[in-house]
């Protein structure tokens, strides 16, 4: 019996020795904090402050552990990557007051830190000087600013084309998640994102974007079906819906179709539909006033007019103030004025003049 107890005792001792050795071995193999070295010698320290180098990186915690300096990463890897590769991190705020990091290089080129980290932007790709800009058009439907141009350095500004042709292509590129290269001038304007707007006069590269190939015949059918299904057409109990004319746009696979239909036996309406790559982009009834003038509803969503010469004669209400010794008398009368096209007439602004409507052709 005594021998049995002795054997059990020795077995327990051996087990304890084995477990102790196993634990010590595991602790030894655990990853230790990175030790900062100076000339390949361990840096001896007493306080954490002793371990902070002259060119400390943002997002790194330097500390003293067992009288040796160590460090660990606290910040995001994009910030660390920027600084390790020679960039200087500049923290900025966008129009929504949200912070973003910009990596600024010695040649004064810039990249948004995450675009640089993911290889979407490299040193020398983007400069704030000059008039060539790379970036992506972000679409925010329903927001205060429904679109903006996010450049490779992360700055966000408004964007518009210098003419209708370029504006239409920029509209197509909204929300397509592709980096484009454009040429243009940045203007200060209080009514746009970050108080700035890029006026594009040339689209140099559309990145990997490809147009969806939809024929004109298919587009006509899409437009016609959209009118036939509209509440206005159904409420009017419209009949004889037919295509009147077609305007080919500068953007590939884009058309503006003009349709007419009859209602109330002897009345007629004209509808304008813009179709881009098989999608309805705009649909509006072209109304006429009692004087058989077109109103400006069709330009409600237009941002910039083209310079095409298709003259119209606009009817304008003019207000005039006459002052006599006792009171100010407001008078208004009608004048007619010729404009280069309908869009220019509808965009006309004056403190004393208001466009009522227009008719085609120059004023007599």
Phi, psi and omega per residue, in radians:
X1 nan -0.705 3.132
X2 -1.070 -0.676 -3.131
X3 -1.115 -0.637 -3.137
X4 -1.112 -0.799 3.127
X5 -1.082 -0.676 3.129
X6 -1.117 -0.745 3.122
X7 -1.095 -0.754 3.122
X8 -1.086 -0.730 -3.122
X9 -1.058 -0.860 3.116
X10 -1.083 -0.635 3.122
X11 -1.099 -0.743 3.121
X12 -1.125 -0.701 3.124
X13 -1.104 -0.805 3.135
X14 -1.072 -0.721 3.119
X15 -1.074 -0.757 -3.130
X16 -1.113 -0.742 3.125
X17 -1.092 -0.723 -3.139
X18 -1.110 -0.807 -3.128
X19 -1.123 -0.689 3.123
X20 -1.095 -0.762 3.124
X21 -1.123 -0.682 3.134
X22 -1.113 -0.751 3.138
X23 -1.125 -0.778 3.137
X24 -1.099 -0.673 3.137
X25 -1.142 -0.717 3.116
X26 -1.108 -0.756 3.129
X27 -1.086 -0.638 -3.135
X28 -1.176 -0.589 -3.084
X29 -1.469 -0.188 3.123
X30 -1.101 2.533 -3.120
X31 -1.194 2.183 3.122
X32 -1.589 2.682 3.088
X33 -0.986 2.608 3.119
X34 -1.118 2.213 -3.128
X35 -1.626 2.159 3.091
X36 -1.291 2.408 -3.113
X37 -2.144 2.716 3.076
X38 -2.266 1.964 -3.061
X39 1.012 0.695 3.096
X40 1.126 0.295 3.079
X41 -1.996 2.438 3.091
X42 -1.069 2.345 3.140
X43 -1.479 2.139 -3.137
X44 -1.476 2.438 -3.096
X45 -2.495 2.828 3.009
X46 -2.076 -0.654 -3.120
X47 -2.105 2.796 3.095
X48 -1.040 -0.627 -3.124
X49 -1.074 -0.455 3.132
X50 -1.149 -0.295 -3.009
X51 -1.760 -0.048 -3.115
X52 -1.437 2.020 -3.117
X53 -1.274 2.911 3.141
X54 -1.096 -0.666 3.115
X55 -1.894 1.216 -3.106
X56 -1.231 2.457 3.119
X57 -1.552 2.462 3.059
X58 -1.185 2.506 3.108
X59 1.486 0.133 3.094
X60 -2.011 2.310 3.048
X61 -1.743 2.160 3.116
X62 -1.821 2.313 -3.080
X63 -2.635 2.844 3.141
X64 -1.766 2.200 -3.136
X65 -2.350 2.063 -3.122
X66 0.940 0.769 3.095
X67 1.116 0.314 3.053
X68 -2.233 2.462 -3.111
X69 -1.342 2.418 3.100
X70 -2.444 2.966 3.132
X71 -2.599 2.782 3.053
X72 -2.584 2.666 -3.105
X73 -1.417 2.205 3.073
X74 -1.942 -0.616 -3.065
X75 -1.443 -3.117 -3.137
X76 -1.326 2.657 -3.067
X77 -1.113 -0.445 3.139
X78 -1.173 -0.691 3.119
X79 -1.147 -0.760 3.132
X80 -1.119 -0.753 -3.137
X81 -1.031 -0.753 -3.141
X82 -1.004 -0.866 -3.055
X83 -1.261 -0.645 3.128
X84 -1.155 -0.431 -3.117
X85 -1.772 0.393 2.983
X86 1.603 0.045 3.141
X87 -1.556 2.831 3.050
X88 -1.948 2.225 -3.081
X89 -1.451 2.178 3.119
X90 -2.034 2.046 -3.133
X91 -1.561 2.153 -3.125
X92 -2.157 2.991 3.086
X93 -2.166 2.443 3.140
X94 -1.614 -3.017 -3.055
X95 -1.168 -0.260 3.058
X96 -1.715 0.180 3.126
X97 1.170 0.453 3.089
X98 -1.696 2.422 -3.113
X99 -1.348 2.562 2.980
X100 -2.596 2.634 -3.080
X101 -1.739 2.361 3.102
X102 -2.069 2.237 3.119
X103 -1.600 1.988 -3.102
X104 -1.829 2.199 -3.061
X105 -1.728 2.976 -3.081
X106 -1.108 -0.501 3.118
X107 -1.466 0.154 3.110
X108 1.248 0.199 2.975
X109 -1.380 2.803 -3.044
X110 -2.394 2.620 3.010
X111 -2.473 2.434 2.947
X112 -1.077 2.375 -2.937
X113 -0.974 -0.689 -3.106
X114 -1.329 -0.572 3.071
X115 -1.141 -0.649 3.086
X116 -1.185 -0.739 -3.131
X117 -1.093 -0.674 -3.088
X118 -1.565 0.015 3.095
X119 1.427 0.197 3.116
X120 -1.410 -0.282 3.124
X121 -2.511 2.459 -3.138
X122 -2.269 2.839 3.095
X123 -0.968 2.279 -3.129
X124 1.623 -0.110 -3.130
X125 -1.362 -0.535 -2.980
X126 -2.458 2.248 3.096
X127 -2.217 2.519 3.095
X128 -1.345 -0.338 3.085
X129 -1.525 2.781 3.132
X130 1.620 -2.884 -3.103
X131 -2.364 0.373 3.059
X132 -1.886 2.240 -3.029
X133 -2.289 2.360 3.076
X134 -1.968 2.408 3.108
X135 3.031 -2.939 -3.055
X136 -2.260 2.423 3.084
X137 -1.535 2.010 -3.124
X138 -1.632 2.354 3.139
X139 -1.866 2.216 3.103
X140 -2.238 1.388 -3.111
X141 -1.075 2.304 3.083
X142 1.513 -0.133 3.141
X143 -1.467 2.983 3.126
X144 -1.005 -0.789 3.023
X145 -1.955 1.944 -2.989
X146 -1.360 -0.192 3.019
X147 -2.737 2.756 3.057
X148 -2.735 2.873 -3.123
X149 -1.823 1.985 3.095
X150 -1.681 1.937 -3.074
X151 -1.393 2.946 -3.084
X152 -1.079 -0.363 3.107
X153 -1.587 0.083 3.093
X154 1.593 -0.219 3.106
X155 -1.132 2.479 -3.097
X156 -2.105 2.186 -3.132
X157 -2.458 2.925 3.061
X158 -1.271 2.873 -3.134
X159 -2.571 2.485 3.106
X160 -2.723 2.731 3.093
X161 -1.534 2.658 -3.140
X162 -1.296 -0.355 3.086
X163 -2.492 3.070 -3.057
X164 -1.132 -0.636 -3.127
X165 -1.054 -0.876 -3.136
X166 -1.198 -0.656 3.117
X167 -1.045 -0.685 3.136
X168 -1.144 -0.720 3.126
X169 -1.176 -0.708 3.095
X170 -1.081 -0.645 3.101
X171 -1.067 -0.714 3.129
X172 -1.119 -0.617 -3.054
X173 -1.434 -0.065 3.124
X174 -1.098 2.285 3.038
X175 1.178 0.289 -3.090
X176 -1.563 0.003 3.088
X177 0.957 0.793 3.093
X178 -2.296 2.459 3.129
X179 -1.448 2.138 -3.141
X180 -1.978 2.806 3.076
X181 -2.104 2.195 -3.100
X182 -2.304 2.835 3.068
X183 -2.043 2.367 3.139
X184 3.059 -3.107 -3.087
X185 -2.026 2.399 3.093
X186 -1.620 2.167 -3.133
X187 -1.967 2.604 3.046
X188 -1.447 2.207 3.116
X189 -2.602 2.227 -3.057
X190 -1.207 -0.350 -3.038
X191 -1.632 0.374 -3.121
X192 -2.412 3.092 -3.073
X193 -1.014 2.252 3.130
X194 1.023 0.260 3.132
X195 1.256 0.350 -3.124
X196 -2.418 2.654 3.087
X197 -2.465 2.289 3.076
X198 -1.567 2.054 3.085
X199 -1.660 1.892 -3.038
X200 -1.492 2.183 3.066
X201 -1.894 -0.122 3.087
X202 -2.752 2.345 3.019
X203 -1.736 1.961 -3.045
X204 -1.457 -0.755 -3.057
X205 -2.609 2.313 3.130
X206 -1.743 0.298 3.095
X207 1.135 -2.388 -3.105
X208 -1.692 0.295 -3.129
X209 -1.259 2.411 3.087
X210 -2.234 2.369 3.110
X211 -1.287 2.547 3.064
X212 -1.457 2.160 -3.036
X213 -1.456 1.852 3.097
X214 -2.186 2.274 -3.072
X215 -1.306 2.844 3.098
X216 -1.107 -0.696 3.139
X217 -1.060 -0.784 3.105
X218 -1.115 -0.676 -3.117
X219 -1.162 -0.667 3.084
X220 -1.045 -0.766 -3.134
X221 -1.121 -0.718 3.120
X222 -1.074 -0.746 3.139
X223 -1.155 -0.770 -3.110
X224 -1.124 -0.736 3.118
X225 -1.115 -0.626 -3.136
X226 -1.156 -0.708 3.107
X227 -1.155 -0.801 -3.102
X228 -1.070 -0.474 -3.118
X229 -1.636 -0.061 -3.084
X230 -1.276 2.643 -3.141
X231 -1.104 -0.670 -3.107
X232 -1.101 -0.782 -3.135
X233 -1.131 -0.718 -3.139
X234 -1.200 -0.710 3.116
X235 -1.154 -0.621 3.113
X236 -1.297 -0.241 -3.012
X237 0.952 0.868 -3.060
X238 -1.133 2.629 3.098
X239 -2.435 2.921 3.072
X240 0.959 0.829 3.099
X241 -1.261 2.095 -3.075
X242 -2.498 2.673 3.130
X243 -1.364 2.238 -3.121
X244 -1.675 -0.876 3.135
X245 -2.739 2.869 -3.123
X246 -2.259 2.372 3.068
X247 -2.022 2.040 3.128
X248 -1.383 2.326 -3.114
X249 -1.650 2.845 3.139
X250 -1.250 -0.442 3.103
X251 -1.322 2.340 3.108
X252 -1.020 2.491 3.082
X253 1.042 0.673 3.125
X254 -2.336 2.322 3.140
X255 -2.446 2.706 2.917
X256 -2.001 2.129 -3.119
X257 -1.916 2.435 3.081
X258 -1.961 2.107 3.133
X259 -2.010 2.749 3.004
X260 -2.323 2.665 3.048
X261 -2.610 2.770 -3.120
X262 -1.734 2.626 3.059
X263 -2.732 2.764 -3.113
X264 0.908 0.721 3.058
X265 1.146 -0.809 -3.061
X266 -2.238 0.232 3.137
X267 -1.837 2.758 -3.104
X268 -2.457 2.507 3.075
X269 -2.186 2.628 3.082
X270 -2.044 2.352 -3.096
X271 -2.162 2.364 3.127
X272 -1.881 2.240 -3.122
X273 -2.261 2.259 3.045
X274 -1.860 2.184 -3.131
X275 -2.067 2.227 3.120
X276 -2.206 2.047 3.119
X277 0.903 0.718 3.075
X278 1.454 0.078 -3.139
X279 -2.019 2.465 3.072
X280 -1.312 2.054 3.137
X281 -1.716 -0.507 -3.131
X282 -2.804 2.410 3.084
X283 -2.476 2.286 -3.097
X284 -2.725 2.532 3.042
X285 -1.416 2.254 3.087
X286 -1.522 1.749 -3.061
X287 -1.533 2.773 3.049
X288 -2.138 2.543 3.102
X289 -1.419 -3.117 -3.136
X290 -1.081 -0.490 3.136
X291 -1.493 0.272 -3.099
X292 1.073 0.673 3.079
X293 -1.806 2.551 3.007
X294 -1.374 2.438 3.038
X295 -1.643 -3.069 -2.987
X296 -1.795 0.306 -3.095
X297 -1.047 -0.588 -3.055
X298 -1.184 -0.268 -3.140
X299 -1.805 0.316 -3.073
X300 -1.057 -0.559 -3.073
X301 -1.882 0.144 3.137
X302 -1.398 2.400 -3.138
X303 -1.776 -0.716 -3.112
X304 -2.396 2.387 -3.127
X305 -1.510 2.679 3.047
X306 -1.403 2.979 3.122
X307 -1.771 0.234 3.130
X308 -1.067 2.511 -3.138
X309 -1.736 1.685 3.017
X310 -2.273 1.384 -2.912
X311 -1.022 2.525 3.048
X312 -2.327 2.735 3.108
X313 -1.938 2.010 -3.061
X314 -1.688 2.416 3.038
X315 -1.585 2.172 -3.004
X316 -2.190 2.317 3.035
X317 -1.597 2.132 -3.074
X318 -1.933 2.253 3.107
X319 -1.792 2.322 -3.141
X320 -2.266 2.347 3.116
X321 -1.794 2.213 3.059
X322 -1.972 2.283 -3.076
X323 -1.930 2.170 2.984
X324 -1.986 3.080 -3.052
X325 -1.008 -0.387 -3.030
X326 -1.884 -0.545 -3.059
X327 -2.737 2.919 3.090
X328 -1.756 2.201 -3.123
X329 -1.848 2.155 3.102
X330 -1.626 2.181 3.075
X331 -2.142 2.598 3.072
X332 -2.343 2.535 3.089
X333 -2.602 2.945 -3.035
X334 -1.758 2.343 3.005
X335 -2.226 2.846 3.096
X336 -2.118 2.439 -3.083
X337 -2.485 2.427 3.125
X338 -1.536 2.372 3.070
X339 -2.160 2.770 -3.078
X340 -1.114 -0.577 3.090
X341 -2.774 3.037 -3.068
X342 -1.107 -0.670 -3.131
X343 -1.088 -0.760 3.136
X344 -1.088 -0.647 3.111
X345 -1.153 -0.747 -3.105
X346 -1.264 -0.425 3.120
X347 -1.554 -0.079 -3.098
X348 -1.098 2.330 -3.134
X349 -2.313 2.364 3.037
X350 -2.667 2.546 3.141
X351 -1.187 -0.358 -3.089
X352 -2.008 -0.074 -3.076
X353 -2.236 2.430 -3.137
X354 -2.288 2.230 3.123
X355 -1.335 2.174 3.124
X356 -1.562 -0.700 -3.125
X357 -3.136 -3.054 -3.116
X358 -2.605 2.808 2.991
X359 -2.276 2.748 -3.046
X360 -1.251 2.636 3.136
X361 1.594 2.870 3.123
X362 -1.268 2.724 3.088
X363 -1.202 2.523 -3.135
X364 -1.395 nan nan
